[in-house]
Structure formats: structure tokens, C-alpha cells
Amino acid sequence: MSTAETFVEMYTNLGFLFYSIAAGDGQVRQAEVDALNELVRKQWMPLESSRDEFGVDAAEYISMSFDYARDNKLDAEQAFQRFEDAYQEHVTMFDPGLKRMVLDTATAITDAFGHTNKAELAVLTRLQSLFRE
């Protein structure tokens, strides 16, 4: 698998993770979507320059997979499990800086609607635990 393909896969699964956080309370609010899209544009896209075979910045796959999960009403638990499986497969890609960025993005999504609720906090705690293993 090429480096670009690896990043596309990682970003796709991050989109599922961020969807699972936004959907953890049973609904995805527009403020959460807007926060994610802004973070993808300002923080994730400048991170590295991988592009797919069509020239799309690999980081765009975060938003695309988030939208796919939302449009198809994917179960939040299934989305988290998809990320967790991919994380276990590519654990070496997740250095402390990347883990921090993932956690910061996840927290920004939960804060976008004004506060982090109990369901979202549970998913954040689960993510932190996964990163500590």
C-alpha cells in the first residue's frame, strides 16, 4: 500500500471516529459538522500533502467518510469500532502528536454545540483509553 493510500485509509477511519463522537448522543448537529469541516481545512489538510489518484487531498476523506456515515445513519458504535479496528492495524502511525490532534478534534466536535454531554464524554473517554493501550 502506498503512503497516499495509507493516509486515505487513516483519514477515512478518522471520519468514522469523529462521526461516532458527534452521533454518540443520537443526533448530529450542524454545529458539529461545521466544527469538523473547519478543523479539517485549517489543521488536518496542512498536516501533510498526500493526495488520492484524483488529486483530492487525503485529509478531505475525514469529511467525506463523516458525511457518508451521517447520510447512511450508521450506528455510532459501528463507526467507533471501524476506527478502532483500523487503529489497531496501523497503531505505529499514531505518534503522540497525532493522538493529541485526534483528541483535540474530537473535543472540539463535542464542544461545538455548547457543551459535552454524557454520551459524548463516554466516547471521548473510550478514545483516550484506546490511545493509552
C-alpha positions as CSV (number, residue, x, y, z in Angstrom):
1,M,0.0,0.0,0.0
2,S,1.4,3.4,-1.0
3,T,1.8,6.2,1.6
4,A,-1.1,8.2,0.0
5,E,-3.3,5.1,0.2
6,T,-2.4,4.6,3.9
7,F,-3.2,8.2,4.7
8,V,-6.5,8.0,2.8
9,E,-7.4,4.9,4.8
10,M,-6.4,6.6,8.1
11,Y,-8.3,9.7,7.3
12,T,-11.4,7.8,6.2
13,N,-11.4,5.9,9.5
14,L,-10.9,9.2,11.5
15,G,-14.0,10.5,9.8
16,F,-15.9,7.5,11.1
17,L,-14.4,8.1,14.6
18,F,-15.5,11.8,14.5
19,Y,-18.9,10.8,13.3
20,S,-19.2,8.3,16.3
21,I,-18.4,11.1,18.6
22,A,-20.9,13.5,17.1
23,A,-23.6,10.8,16.8
24,G,-22.9,9.4,20.3
25,D,-26.0,11.2,21.7
26,G,-28.2,10.0,18.9
27,Q,-28.1,13.1,16.7
28,V,-25.5,15.0,14.6
29,R,-25.9,18.8,14.9
30,Q,-24.9,21.2,12.2
31,A,-22.5,23.0,14.6
32,E,-20.6,19.7,15.0
33,V,-20.4,19.3,11.2
34,D,-19.2,22.9,10.8
35,A,-16.6,22.5,13.5
36,L,-15.2,19.3,11.9
37,N,-15.1,20.9,8.4
38,E,-13.2,23.9,9.7
39,L,-10.7,21.8,11.6
40,V,-10.1,19.6,8.5
41,R,-9.5,22.7,6.4
42,K,-7.3,24.5,9.0
43,Q,-5.5,21.7,10.8
44,W,-5.7,18.4,9.0
45,M,-5.1,19.5,5.4
46,P,-1.8,21.3,6.2
47,L,-0.5,18.3,8.2
48,E,0.8,16.5,5.2
49,S,0.4,16.6,1.4
50,S,-0.9,13.1,0.4
51,R,-3.4,13.1,-2.4
52,D,-5.5,10.3,-3.9
53,E,-5.3,9.3,-7.6
54,F,-7.8,12.1,-8.5
55,G,-5.8,14.8,-6.8
56,V,-8.0,15.1,-3.7
57,D,-6.2,16.0,-0.5
58,A,-6.2,12.8,1.6
59,A,-7.5,14.8,4.7
60,E,-10.7,15.5,2.8
61,Y,-11.6,11.9,3.4
62,I,-12.2,12.8,7.0
63,S,-15.2,14.9,6.0
64,M,-16.3,12.5,3.2
65,S,-16.5,9.5,5.5
66,F,-18.2,11.5,8.2
67,D,-20.8,12.6,5.7
68,Y,-21.2,9.1,4.4
69,A,-21.8,7.8,7.9
70,R,-24.3,10.6,8.6
71,D,-26.1,10.2,5.3
72,N,-26.4,6.4,5.8
73,K,-27.3,6.8,9.5
74,L,-24.5,4.5,10.6
75,D,-24.7,3.3,14.2
76,A,-22.2,5.3,16.3
77,E,-20.9,2.2,17.9
78,Q,-20.2,0.6,14.5
79,A,-18.4,3.7,13.4
80,F,-16.2,3.7,16.5
81,Q,-15.5,0.0,16.0
82,R,-14.4,0.7,12.5
83,F,-11.9,3.3,13.7
84,E,-10.7,1.1,16.5
85,D,-10.0,-1.8,14.1
86,A,-8.1,0.4,11.7
87,Y,-6.2,2.0,14.7
88,Q,-5.1,-1.5,15.9
89,E,-3.9,-2.3,12.3
90,H,-1.9,1.0,11.9
91,V,-1.0,1.8,15.5
92,T,2.5,2.8,14.6
93,M,1.2,5.8,12.6
94,F,-0.3,7.3,15.7
95,D,2.5,9.1,17.4
96,P,1.8,11.3,20.4
97,G,1.3,14.4,18.3
98,L,-1.3,12.7,16.0
99,K,-3.1,11.3,19.0
100,R,-3.2,14.8,20.6
101,M,-4.6,16.2,17.3
102,V,-7.3,13.5,17.2
103,L,-8.3,14.1,20.8
104,D,-8.3,17.9,20.2
105,T,-10.6,17.5,17.1
106,A,-12.9,15.1,19.0
107,T,-13.2,17.5,21.9
108,A,-13.9,20.4,19.5
109,I,-16.7,18.5,18.0
110,T,-18.3,17.8,21.4
111,D,-17.9,21.4,22.4
112,A,-19.3,22.8,19.1
113,F,-22.9,22.6,20.4
114,G,-22.1,24.4,23.6
115,H,-21.2,21.5,26.0
116,T,-20.0,17.9,26.1
117,N,-22.9,15.6,27.1
118,K,-22.6,12.3,28.9
119,A,-22.8,10.2,25.8
120,E,-20.0,12.2,24.1
121,L,-17.9,12.1,27.2
122,A,-18.1,8.4,27.3
123,V,-16.8,8.1,23.7
124,L,-14.0,10.6,24.4
125,T,-13.0,8.5,27.5
126,R,-13.1,5.4,25.4
127,L,-10.9,7.0,22.8
128,Q,-8.4,8.2,25.5
129,S,-8.3,4.7,26.9
130,L,-7.6,3.2,23.4
131,F,-4.7,5.6,22.9
132,R,-3.2,4.6,26.3
133,E,-3.2,0.8,25.5
